[in-house]
Amino acid sequence: MTERTNLERSKVVLRDFTDADIALMEKWLYVPHVSDWYIAPDKWLKELGKRGTEFSFITHLIAEYEGVPFGFCQYYDFFYGQEHEDWLKTELPGEMFSIDYLIGDERFLHQGFGQAIIAIMLEKLKGQGVKRVAVKPDRNNVKSNRALEANGFVWVGTDYVLDLAARR
């Protein structure tokens, strides 16, 4: 695929993750550019399999470009995720969310699609009244860190944080 313009990136849509996407996600979790950062693929697949029960507090999505699935993303309220994550704590629901994202299809790497996925998720969260978003990517994942920074996230020593309430 050739280099895409910002206008073409605006054709990125996020749709609900379905059972039909599990095989695709399993494939993506094992490609080198994903497996370097998404360790324990079995845990990710377990979570996806239980997205209607134990992990129903997470919104799981597939990123598509002109109908072609190329990535995965999710967002969740830290209040409900504290049972599964211990890196940040929050006292009230709706105060702080986190996101995860990946580009599974290597044809979409290095073209700004990760940045587009993040931007779309942030718009969704802002529309829900979310105030803060925190992310803890691997510090060696330079491309992911740049995509976060391009969306206004600030490194605060242990995490990237975005004050979504102050964002226009």
N, C-alpha and C positions, 0 to 999 in steps of 0.2 A: 504494500500500500504506500502511496505517496504521502508526503507531508500534507496535513490538513490545515485549513485556515480556522480562525476563531469562529467564523460563521458556521463552518461544518461541525465544529465541536458542540455548537448549540443544538445539534440534532441528537445529542445524547439524551436518552430517556432511562429512567429507573422504573422497573416494574417489579411486582411482587415475586418473590422466590417461590417456585412450586416444586412438587416432588419430581417433575420431569427435569429439573435443573440439577438434581443431586449427582448424576453421572458426570455432567459437565464440570461441576465443582470438584468432584473427586479427581478428575483429570487435571484441572488447574492446580490443585494443591500439591501435585507431584512434579510439576514442571520446575526446572531449576530457578527461574527468576521469581517464583512464588515460594517454593519450599525453603529457600534461604531465610525467609522472614516468617512464614507460617509453619512453625514447627508443630508437631503432633497433629497431623492431618486427621487421624482417627477421632480426636476430640472435636475438631471442627465438624466432621461428618456426623458425629453423635448429636452435637448441638442442633445441626440442621434437621436431623431426623426427629428431634423433640421440640421443634419450633412451635408446635401447637399446644405443648403442655409445659414442661419444665422451663423452656426458654421462650415462652410466649411474650415476655416483656421486650424482646428484641425484634426490631423490624428488619427483616432480611430482604435484600433486593438484588436484582440482576441488572447490570448496566448494558444497554444496547445502543448500537449505532446503526441507523437505517435497518432495524430489525435483526441485526447480527449481535448475539450476546458476546460481550468481550470482557466483562468484569463482574465483580461481586462487591457489595457493600452492605453495611448494616449500621444501625444506630440504636442506642438504648439509654434508658434512664439509669444513672448510677445508683439511685436509691434502691431500685429493684435488682440491680446487678451485683450489689455488694456481697451477696452470698457466694458469687462465683469469681469475683475480682477483689483483690485486697489492696490495690495500690492507691486508691483514693476513697474517702468517705464523705457522705453527705447526709444531712439530717432530714431533709424534706424531699418528697418526690417533685419532679419537674424543675429542679434547680440546676442540675448538672447532668449532661449527657456525654456519651463517648461515641466515637465512630471507628469503624474499620473498613478497609477497602483494598481491593487488589485488581490488577489488570491480568487476566488469565490468558487471553489471546495475545501472543507476542507481536502480532502485526499491529497492535495498538499501543505498543510501548514507545516512550520518548516523543510523544506528540501532544502532550497536555491533557490526555484523557483522564488521568488520575486527578488532576486539578479540577477538571469539569465535574467528575463524580462528587468530589468534596463540596464544590460550590452548590450543586443541586441538593445534596443532603443538608447543607447549612440553610438553604432557603426553606426546605421542608421544616426543619427544626425551628427556625425563626417564626414561621407561620404558626407553629404550635405554642409559641410563647416561651421557648427554652431560653434561659439566660446565659448559660456558660457551657462550653464544650471543651473537654480535655481529651488528649490523645497521648499515648505513650508508644511511639514507634521506636524501633531499634535505632540508636544514634548512628549506626553505620549505614542505615538505609537512606542515603543522601537524597535520592530522587523523591522518596516519600516525604522527607523533611522539607524539601524545597516546595513540593506541592502544598503542604500545610502552610508554609510561610507565605506563599503566593495568595493564599486565601485568608491571610490576616492573623494566623496563629503566631503566638509568641512563645519562645522557649523560656521556661521559668526555672531551669535547673534540673528538673526531674521529668517534666511533661511539657507538651505544647498545650497552651490554653488560649481560648478565644472568648472574649466578652461579647457574646452575640447580641445582648440587649443594647450595646452601644453601637453596633454595626448598622449602617444605613442601608 
